[in-house]
């Protein structure tokens, strides 16, 4: 039986798991990272009032921030600019109906790269509008966007609102992975970030599954993730091309890629 290993954080795998199961594929949910809040209240300099632009690196950052903002009884200024790294990261604002209050800036959902570079292309023509910027992010992560803003002379404040902790795989799910990897050619893993890819690799090595895992297949949602996997495995470019499929980070694109790798026509 074909197995797809879904490694996104808890709560992010259900839709893909349901769609894969409907196609007769076993979906094994093994989150690589645990996401948890790092703050219980927002400091005064993390409230939105004085900022020309609030920038959120992920949906988790947006969700945690909106929860704490509601607890503080504070809202955004009408027309305030909110930028998110990717369309999915903007979803908490749309779901809260805040698109009628603020201006949301993000790459369109169909853009192939939902990353900092794509967002920066949208922000560059408008940099003259933004003097004070609040960057809401995790405790770890890329510094590229921060560096661009500071190089552009912006007054940048960082709000580290959550932390990502590598998960330790154990119990029935890890046993199911070991069983599936007895036929590694039938296993496909979804890789959704460089940090989670490192955590996945640490787990398979610890569980003694590295050899068979290296014979399986992978779907990655960004070239940086492919590079991370290549750095960990020391694969040649030809081997990467054989075993890794790159796709956009949207739900339909991930599903299509996972199905095409698990069930090639």
Kinemage of the C-alpha trace (Angstrom):
@kinemage 1
@onewidth
@group {chain A} dominant
@subgroup {mainchain}
@vectorlist {calphas} color= white
{ca unk a 1} P 0.000 0.000 0.000
{ca unk a 2} L 1.260 3.471 -0.845
{ca unk a 3} L 2.009 5.668 2.175
{ca unk a 4} L 2.332 9.451 2.312
{ca unk a 5} L 4.012 10.861 5.409
{ca unk a 6} L 2.521 14.251 6.311
{ca unk a 7} L 4.962 16.212 8.433
{ca unk a 8} L 3.411 19.675 8.821
{ca unk a 9} L 2.529 20.887 12.348
{ca unk a 10} L -0.435 19.419 14.211
{ca unk a 11} L -3.720 20.584 12.720
{ca unk a 12} L -2.256 21.321 9.272
{ca unk a 13} L -2.467 17.815 7.831
{ca unk a 14} L -6.159 16.902 8.012
{ca unk a 15} L -7.329 18.136 4.597
{ca unk a 16} L -4.474 16.431 2.759
{ca unk a 17} L -4.912 13.244 4.799
{ca unk a 18} L -8.620 13.105 3.921
{ca unk a 19} L -7.980 13.669 0.214
{ca unk a 20} L -5.206 11.057 0.088
{ca unk a 21} L -7.275 8.468 1.947
{ca unk a 22} L -10.082 8.969 -0.562
{ca unk a 23} L -7.581 7.934 -3.263
{ca unk a 24} L -6.691 4.717 -1.436
{ca unk a 25} L -3.405 6.027 -0.052
{ca unk a 26} L -2.474 5.638 3.600
{ca unk a 27} L -1.799 9.046 5.155
{ca unk a 28} L 0.573 8.857 8.100
{ca unk a 29} L 0.601 12.039 10.174
{ca unk a 30} L 4.009 12.630 11.791
{ca unk a 31} L 4.449 16.350 12.561
{ca unk a 32} L 8.134 17.219 12.507
{ca unk a 33} L 7.790 20.366 14.629
{ca unk a 34} L 5.643 21.369 17.575
{ca unk a 35} L 4.465 24.979 17.430
{ca unk a 36} L 3.729 26.690 20.737
{ca unk a 37} L 3.249 30.286 21.864
{ca unk a 38} L 6.225 32.108 23.309
{ca unk a 39} L 4.211 35.038 24.732
{ca unk a 40} L 1.159 35.285 26.958
{ca unk a 41} L 0.646 39.053 26.539
{ca unk a 42} L 1.762 41.640 24.013
{ca unk a 43} L 4.275 44.208 25.217
{ca unk a 44} L 3.388 47.838 24.605
{ca unk a 45} L 5.856 48.092 21.715
{ca unk a 46} L 4.245 45.060 20.063
{ca unk a 47} L 0.788 46.642 19.813
{ca unk a 48} L -0.148 47.721 16.273
{ca unk a 49} L -0.870 51.412 16.857
{ca unk a 50} L 2.429 53.120 15.947
{ca unk a 51} L 3.370 50.943 12.978
{ca unk a 52} L 2.994 51.764 9.292
{ca unk a 53} L 3.364 48.089 8.441
{ca unk a 54} L 2.907 44.860 10.390
{ca unk a 55} L 4.584 41.874 8.766
{ca unk a 56} L 3.717 38.252 9.584
{ca unk a 57} L 5.955 35.375 8.508
{ca unk a 58} L 3.390 32.577 8.891
{ca unk a 59} L -0.221 31.739 9.658
{ca unk a 60} L 0.887 30.669 13.138
{ca unk a 61} L 2.375 34.118 13.766
{ca unk a 62} L -0.858 35.743 12.615
{ca unk a 63} L -3.065 33.456 14.711
{ca unk a 64} L -1.076 33.885 17.918
{ca unk a 65} L -0.906 37.660 17.423
{ca unk a 66} L -4.637 38.020 16.775
{ca unk a 67} L -5.431 35.958 19.875
{ca unk a 68} L -3.242 38.143 22.088
{ca unk a 69} L -4.558 41.309 20.459
{ca unk a 70} L -8.128 40.260 21.242
{ca unk a 71} L -7.144 39.494 24.846
{ca unk a 72} L -5.696 43.004 25.124
{ca unk a 73} L -8.877 44.517 23.720
{ca unk a 74} L -6.919 46.267 20.969
{ca unk a 75} L -7.567 46.392 17.231
{ca unk a 76} L -5.925 47.676 14.089
{ca unk a 77} L -6.253 51.163 12.685
{ca unk a 78} L -8.566 51.474 9.697
{ca unk a 79} L -6.480 50.996 6.540
{ca unk a 80} L -3.380 49.837 8.414
{ca unk a 81} L -1.070 47.770 6.190
{ca unk a 82} L -0.588 44.090 7.008
{ca unk a 83} L 1.865 42.035 4.942
{ca unk a 84} L 2.182 38.258 5.097
{ca unk a 85} L 4.718 35.832 3.682
{ca unk a 86} L 2.378 33.911 1.408
{ca unk a 87} L -1.352 33.836 0.830
{ca unk a 88} L -1.910 31.072 3.407
{ca unk a 89} L -0.372 33.263 6.112
{ca unk a 90} L -3.068 35.875 5.453
{ca unk a 91} L -5.924 33.434 6.050
{ca unk a 92} L -6.368 34.236 9.766
{ca unk a 93} L -7.022 37.863 8.803
{ca unk a 94} L -9.571 36.919 6.152
{ca unk a 95} L -11.264 34.459 8.496
{ca unk a 96} L -11.557 37.181 11.139
{ca unk a 97} L -13.095 39.558 8.593
{ca unk a 98} L -10.191 41.960 8.979
{ca unk a 99} L -9.730 42.389 5.235
{ca unk a 100} L -12.548 44.950 5.545
{ca unk a 101} L -10.492 46.904 8.116
{ca unk a 102} L -6.844 46.623 7.075
{ca unk a 103} L -5.002 46.477 3.771
{ca unk a 104} L -3.608 42.990 3.238
{ca unk a 105} L -0.447 42.611 1.154
{ca unk a 106} L 0.728 39.158 0.073
{ca unk a 107} L 1.669 37.196 -3.042
{ca unk a 108} L -1.385 35.790 -4.843
{ca unk a 109} L -2.225 32.186 -4.029
{ca unk a 110} L -1.211 31.062 -7.520
{ca unk a 111} L 2.298 32.515 -7.223
{ca unk a 112} L 4.793 29.620 -7.373
{ca unk a 113} L 6.846 30.869 -4.411
{ca unk a 114} L 5.062 31.924 -1.253
{ca unk a 115} L 8.188 33.268 0.399
{ca unk a 116} L 9.945 36.373 1.676
{ca unk a 117} L 11.425 37.153 -1.722
{ca unk a 118} L 8.005 37.168 -3.393
{ca unk a 119} L 6.613 39.446 -0.682
{ca unk a 120} L 9.607 41.768 -0.938
{ca unk a 121} L 8.856 42.341 -4.606
{ca unk a 122} L 5.431 43.646 -3.576
{ca unk a 123} L 6.793 45.823 -0.776
{ca unk a 124} L 9.673 47.433 -2.646
{ca unk a 125} L 7.608 49.924 -4.694
{ca unk a 126} L 5.867 51.047 -1.499
{ca unk a 127} L 8.786 51.266 0.906
{ca unk a 128} L 8.450 55.057 1.073
{ca unk a 129} L 5.119 54.491 2.894
{ca unk a 130} L 6.601 52.379 5.672
{ca unk a 131} L 8.849 53.897 8.310
{ca unk a 132} L 8.068 51.858 11.424
{ca unk a 133} L 7.656 48.117 10.859
{ca unk a 134} L 6.660 45.365 13.289
{ca unk a 135} L 7.870 41.912 12.260
{ca unk a 136} L 5.893 39.100 13.933
{ca unk a 137} L 7.736 35.798 13.698
{ca unk a 138} L 8.989 32.704 15.496
{ca unk a 139} L 12.012 32.607 17.757
{ca unk a 140} L 14.005 30.966 14.960
{ca unk a 141} L 13.911 31.518 11.229
{ca unk a 142} L 15.482 33.254 8.262
{ca unk a 143} L 16.799 36.768 8.784
{ca unk a 144} L 16.601 37.704 5.101
{ca unk a 145} L 13.492 39.866 5.344
{ca unk a 146} L 14.758 41.635 8.470
{ca unk a 147} L 18.013 42.388 6.686
{ca unk a 148} L 16.215 43.860 3.672
{ca unk a 149} L 14.073 46.122 5.829
{ca unk a 150} L 16.995 47.347 7.912
{ca unk a 151} L 19.119 47.896 4.797
{ca unk a 152} L 16.264 50.026 3.461
{ca unk a 153} L 16.513 52.203 6.580
{ca unk a 154} L 13.295 51.058 8.223
{ca unk a 155} L 12.808 51.209 11.979
{ca unk a 156} L 12.235 47.518 12.668
{ca unk a 157} L 10.813 45.954 15.828
{ca unk a 158} L 10.735 42.178 16.169
{ca unk a 159} L 8.045 40.242 18.021
{ca unk a 160} L 9.011 36.579 18.559
{ca unk a 161} L 5.542 35.242 19.266
{ca unk a 162} L 6.015 31.474 18.957
{ca unk a 163} L 8.645 28.781 19.024
{ca unk a 164} L 9.170 25.697 16.887
{ca unk a 165} L 10.375 22.650 18.773
{ca unk a 166} L 11.555 19.505 16.949
{ca unk a 167} L 9.177 16.628 17.645
{ca unk a 168} L 10.461 13.260 18.839
{ca unk a 169} L 8.708 10.487 16.947
{ca unk a 170} L 7.687 7.478 19.012
{ca unk a 171} L 4.806 5.087 19.568
{ca unk a 172} L 2.418 3.655 16.965
{ca unk a 173} L 3.051 6.314 14.305
{ca unk a 174} L 6.802 5.701 14.253
{ca unk a 175} L 6.157 1.949 14.186
{ca unk a 176} L 3.875 2.440 11.176
{ca unk a 177} L 6.633 4.444 9.470
{ca unk a 178} L 9.138 1.654 10.083
{ca unk a 179} L 6.684 -0.857 8.656
{ca unk a 180} L 5.987 1.276 5.580
{ca unk a 181} L 9.702 1.782 4.937
{ca unk a 182} L 10.144 -1.949 4.495
{ca unk a 183} L 9.060 -1.022 0.953
{ca unk a 184} L 10.635 2.429 0.651
{ca unk a 185} L 9.646 2.843 -2.994
{ca unk a 186} L 6.019 3.041 -1.797
{ca unk a 187} L 6.651 5.880 0.696
{ca unk a 188} L 6.440 9.612 -0.073
{ca unk a 189} L 7.199 12.308 2.520
{ca unk a 190} L 6.024 15.920 2.380
{ca unk a 191} L 8.765 18.425 3.269
{ca unk a 192} L 7.360 21.860 4.147
{ca unk a 193} L 10.351 23.719 5.628
{ca unk a 194} L 14.098 23.387 6.008
{ca unk a 195} L 13.785 23.275 9.788
{ca unk a 196} L 11.224 20.461 9.664
{ca unk a 197} L 13.370 18.565 7.142
{ca unk a 198} L 16.267 18.654 9.611
{ca unk a 199} L 13.932 17.408 12.373
{ca unk a 200} L 12.647 14.591 10.139
{ca unk a 201} L 16.185 13.496 9.321
{ca unk a 202} L 17.132 13.523 13.016
{ca unk a 203} L 14.162 11.264 13.785
{ca unk a 204} L 14.797 8.715 11.045
{ca unk a 205} L 18.459 8.468 12.050
{ca unk a 206} L 17.519 8.010 15.719
{ca unk a 207} L 14.982 5.317 14.785
{ca unk a 208} L 17.534 3.470 12.629
{ca unk a 209} L 15.496 4.070 9.463
{ca unk a 210} L 17.939 6.243 7.541
{ca unk a 211} L 18.976 3.649 4.955
{ca unk a 212} L 15.420 2.817 3.866
{ca unk a 213} L 14.217 6.432 4.175
{ca unk a 214} L 16.922 7.487 1.710
{ca unk a 215} L 15.368 5.113 -0.833
{ca unk a 216} L 11.906 6.692 -0.542
{ca unk a 217} L 10.456 9.691 -2.419
{ca unk a 218} L 9.845 13.285 -1.391
{ca unk a 219} L 7.705 16.301 -2.258
{ca unk a 220} L 9.154 19.679 -1.249
{ca unk a 221} L 7.414 23.052 -1.455
{ca unk a 222} L 10.463 25.278 -2.007
{ca unk a 223} L 13.903 24.996 -3.624
{ca unk a 224} L 15.566 25.870 -0.276
{ca unk a 225} L 14.015 22.736 1.204
{ca unk a 226} L 15.382 20.643 -1.654
{ca unk a 227} L 18.812 22.133 -0.979
{ca unk a 228} L 18.485 21.318 2.735
{ca unk a 229} L 17.656 17.696 1.901
{ca unk a 230} L 20.579 17.520 -0.502
{ca unk a 231} L 22.920 18.898 2.163
{ca unk a 232} L 21.738 16.269 4.657
{ca unk a 233} L 21.891 13.317 2.260
{ca unk a 234} L 24.865 14.351 0.083
{ca unk a 235} L 22.854 13.300 -2.961
{ca unk a 236} L 24.009 14.207 -6.433
{ca unk a 237} L 21.777 16.547 -8.487
{ca unk a 238} L 20.762 13.528 -10.562
{ca unk a 239} L 19.612 11.624 -7.473
{ca unk a 240} L 17.699 14.663 -6.235
{ca unk a 241} L 15.942 14.855 -9.598
{ca unk a 242} L 14.967 11.183 -9.328
{ca unk a 243} L 13.661 11.268 -5.775
{ca unk a 244} L 12.340 14.775 -5.113
{ca unk a 245} L 9.379 16.559 -6.665
{ca unk a 246} L 9.108 20.337 -6.221
{ca unk a 247} L 5.680 21.954 -6.018
{ca unk a 248} L 3.963 25.184 -4.978
{ca unk a 249} L 2.874 25.397 -1.320
{ca unk a 250} L -0.878 25.575 -1.999
{ca unk a 251} L -3.103 22.710 -0.850
{ca unk a 252} L -4.133 21.697 -4.414
{ca unk a 253} L -0.518 21.787 -5.645
{ca unk a 254} L 0.732 19.679 -2.740
{ca unk a 255} L -2.055 17.140 -3.257
{ca unk a 256} L -1.391 16.904 -6.999
{ca unk a 257} L 2.340 16.419 -6.426
{ca unk a 258} L 1.863 13.788 -3.713
{ca unk a 259} L -0.593 11.849 -5.879
{ca unk a 260} L 1.650 12.014 -8.944
{ca unk a 261} L 4.638 10.691 -6.992
{ca unk a 262} L 2.704 8.051 -5.028
{ca unk a 263} L 0.645 6.872 -7.997
{ca unk a 264} L 2.558 7.688 -11.200
{ca unk a 265} L 0.598 7.145 -14.398
